[in-house]
Amino acid sequence: MSVPKEWAVIVGATGAFGQVMVERLLAQGLGVVAVARSAPSLAALAAAHPGLVACVADIASDAAIDTIRAALPGPVRMVVHGPGVSAAGGVLTVDTGLMVEAVNIKVGGLLRLVRAVDARLGVNSRLVAIGGHYGFEPTAYAATAGVANAALVNVVRQLSLAYGARGITAHLVAPGPADTERLRRVAGERARLQNTTLEAVLEAMKAESSLGAFTEPGQVAWALEMLLAPEASAMTGSSLMLDVGRRHGLP
């Protein structure tokens, strides 16, 4: 098997979204460095995708910078920062430690990832953060996701300014809810607040979007494929809303 000329680094590669991203970017001819905390989950992912480089690292720690840097086999075309955070809990009741942890993982983690790959970036490299619609639409039941994803919007804009002179672009991809275990925890908190059932909340969440649907992982992976195109160099610092019409306000 030949060694790919360019690589993608994906943080959160073993999650529901991350696994689909791995498959789609490999199909694009990129090598993939998959980053996650769980060695067994990474081993299973690597077994399914020969040639994938597994990197066990905790993006919430500065130690991840050197760990990821040492795992890079070649030039980096794209980095994708997509770790999940705890979303359940309203702003009046959320544990403040969880709030700090969420910002550390989302914002601190993105900065650690970028610093790890900096020397391997080139013209038309893409820095991509996976945020979420909660960063644009505050709610009464998902405080940590709202604050952390809103902060990502600002940091991505700052990265676009800092890296523009090198021809490197920065992007935020903001999906709406997907029917995952994490979403069901959020829906469970909402059901408790509303004194209703989980199933009723899930249907109501679908109805909040223009299309009456959840976002699918493949739709987010499609956005990454689009950003690989040379024409995407005209876009940096912006947010791609893949929320099936959940955002109702103006920018």
Backbone hydrogen bonds, N-H to C=O, Kabsch-Sander energy under -0.5 kcal/mol:
donor,donor_aa,acceptor,acceptor_aa,energy
7,W,75,P,-2.1
8,A,31,G,-2.8
9,V,78,M,-2.2
10,I,8,A,-0.5
10,I,33,V,-2.5
11,V,9,V,-0.5
11,V,80,V,-3.0
12,G,35,V,-2.3
13,A,10,I,-0.7
13,A,35,V,-1.5
15,G,12,G,-1.5
19,Q,15,G,-2.4
20,V,16,A,-0.7
21,M,17,F,-2.1
22,V,18,G,-2.5
23,E,19,Q,-1.9
24,R,20,V,-2.4
25,L,21,M,-2.6
26,L,22,V,-2.2
27,A,23,E,-1.8
28,Q,24,R,-0.8
29,G,26,L,-1.8
30,L,25,L,-1.8
31,G,6,E,-2.5
33,V,8,A,-3.0
34,A,32,V,-0.7
34,A,53,V,-2.8
35,V,10,I,-3.1
35,V,33,V,-0.5
36,A,55,C,-1.6
39,A,37,R,-0.7
42,L,38,S,-2.0
43,A,39,A,-2.5
44,A,40,P,-2.1
45,L,41,S,-1.9
46,A,42,L,-2.8
47,A,43,A,-2.0
48,A,44,A,-1.3
49,H,45,L,-0.9
52,L,49,H,-2.1
53,V,32,V,-2.6
54,A,52,L,-0.7
55,C,34,A,-2.9
57,A,36,A,-2.0
57,A,55,C,-0.7
59,I,57,A,-0.7
61,S,58,D,-2.2
64,A,61,S,-1.8
65,I,62,D,-1.6
66,D,62,D,-0.6
67,T,63,A,-1.6
68,I,64,A,-2.8
69,R,65,I,-2.3
70,A,66,D,-2.2
71,A,67,T,-0.9
71,A,68,I,-0.8
72,L,68,I,-0.7
72,L,69,R,-0.9
76,V,120,R,-2.3
77,R,7,W,-2.6
77,R,75,P,-0.6
78,M,7,W,-1.4
79,V,126,R,-2.5
80,V,9,V,-3.1
81,H,128,V,-2.9
82,G,11,V,-2.1
82,G,80,V,-0.8
89,G,141,Y,-1.0
93,T,90,G,-1.2
94,V,90,G,-2.6
98,L,95,D,-0.6
99,M,95,D,-1.5
100,V,96,T,-2.2
101,E,97,G,-2.4
102,A,98,L,-2.4
103,V,99,M,-1.9
104,N,100,V,-2.2
105,I,101,E,-2.5
106,K,102,A,-2.7
107,V,103,V,-2.2
108,G,103,V,-1.6
109,G,104,N,-1.4
110,L,106,K,-1.0
111,L,107,V,-2.1
112,R,108,G,-2.3
113,L,109,G,-2.5
114,V,110,L,-2.5
115,R,111,L,-2.2
116,A,112,R,-2.0
117,V,113,L,-1.6
118,D,114,V,-1.2
120,R,117,V,-2.5
121,L,117,V,-0.6
121,L,118,D,-1.4
122,G,76,V,-0.6
124,N,167,G,-2.9
125,S,122,G,-2.1
126,R,77,R,-2.5
127,L,169,T,-2.7
128,V,79,V,-2.4
128,V,126,R,-0.6
129,A,171,H,-2.6
130,I,81,H,-2.8
131,G,129,A,-0.8
131,G,173,V,-2.6
133,H,175,P,-1.7
135,G,132,G,-1.7
136,F,133,H,-1.9
137,E,133,H,-2.2
143,A,89,G,-2.6
146,G,142,A,-1.9
147,V,143,A,-2.5
148,A,144,T,-2.5
149,N,145,A,-2.1
150,A,146,G,-1.8
151,A,147,V,-2.1
152,L,148,A,-1.4
153,V,149,N,-1.1
154,N,150,A,-1.0
155,V,151,A,-2.1
156,V,152,L,-2.9
157,R,153,V,-1.6
158,Q,154,N,-2.1
159,L,155,V,-2.6
160,S,156,V,-2.1
161,L,157,R,-1.5
162,A,158,Q,-2.4
163,Y,159,L,-2.3
164,G,160,S,-0.8
166,R,163,Y,-1.4
167,G,164,G,-2.0
168,I,163,Y,-1.7
169,T,125,S,-2.0
171,H,127,L,-2.9
172,L,238,S,-2.1
173,V,129,A,-2.7
174,A,172,L,-0.6
174,A,240,L,-3.1
176,G,242,L,-1.8
180,T,178,A,-2.3
184,R,180,T,-2.0
185,R,181,E,-1.3
186,V,182,R,-1.7
187,A,183,L,-3.0
188,G,184,R,-1.8
189,E,185,R,-1.7
190,R,186,V,-2.1
191,A,187,A,-2.6
192,R,188,G,-1.9
193,L,189,E,-2.1
194,Q,190,R,-2.0
195,N,191,A,-0.8
195,N,192,R,-0.6
196,T,191,A,-2.2
201,V,197,T,-1.9
202,L,198,L,-2.5
203,E,199,E,-2.0
204,A,200,A,-2.1
205,M,201,V,-2.6
206,K,202,L,-1.9
207,A,203,E,-2.0
208,E,204,A,-0.9
209,S,206,K,-1.7
211,L,244,V,-1.7
212,G,209,S,-0.9
215,T,177,P,-2.5
219,Q,216,E,-1.3
220,V,216,E,-1.1
221,A,217,P,-2.2
222,W,218,G,-1.9
223,A,219,Q,-1.3
224,L,220,V,-1.4
225,E,221,A,-2.0
226,M,222,W,-2.3
227,L,223,A,-2.0
228,L,224,L,-0.9
228,L,225,E,-0.7
229,A,226,M,-1.5
232,A,229,A,-1.7
233,S,230,P,-1.8
234,A,231,E,-1.6
235,M,232,A,-1.8
236,T,234,A,-0.5
237,G,170,A,-3.4
238,S,170,A,-0.5
240,L,172,L,-3.2
241,M,239,S,-0.7
242,L,174,A,-2.0
242,L,240,L,-0.8
246,R,243,D,-0.7
248,H,246,R,-0.5
